[in-house]
């Protein structure tokens, strides 16, 4: 599980509640993708992680995504930048590229 107080932990707890799960008694809290991946690959475990972190493992059939029968389980993401400085042309190009990649990815699902 993601650590208490993180947005992804709140999402994970919402999923568990929606499935009627009670408080977990055996869990590992981590934001480490390498640790979570190792635990998921080597144990009978459920791992709450952004889909992009396991996309290749799912394609290779090493891990399987569990179906989510309800909306609102996507983790919010964003771009943080200083607001007291003008963006450079390189920054503008990067932001545009990230937005386009996000739109393309969202359209492919």
HUMO-V644270 format. One record per pair of residues at least 12 apart in sequence whose C-alpha atoms are under 7 Angstrom apart, sorted by the first residue. I is the first residue (numbers start at 1). GAP is how many residues later the second one is. D is the distance in whole Angstrom. If there is no record, write none. Layout:
I,GAP,D ; I,GAP,D
This chain:
1,26,7 ; 1,27,6 ; 1,28,5 ; 1,29,6 ; 1,46,7 ; 1,47,6 ; 2,27,5 ; 2,28,5 ; 2,29,6 ; 3,26,5 ; 3,27,6 ; 8,67,6 ; 11,62,6 ; 12,36,6 ; 50,25,7
